[in-house]
């Protein structure tokens, strides 16, 4: 039969492991949030840029749209 101290030590070990997992999840969530904030700011800057009507892309049925000046090209 395990001692009371042994049970408490086991519970503490399990609790410490859970804290480590939660801290790792928090770091990941904070990194995701930082990327979201950067993306939101970038979109805001792009949308705030003045656009010339002559440079605005024109959609043509059946044709793939070309790149938009000032847009980010995925890699």
NORJO-V935815 format. One record per pair of residues at least 24 apart in sequence whose C-alpha atoms are under 8 Angstrom apart, sorted by the first residue. I is the first residue (numbers start at 0). J is the second residue. Records with the same first field share a line. If there is no record, write none. Layout:
I = J + J
This chain:
45 = 69 + 70
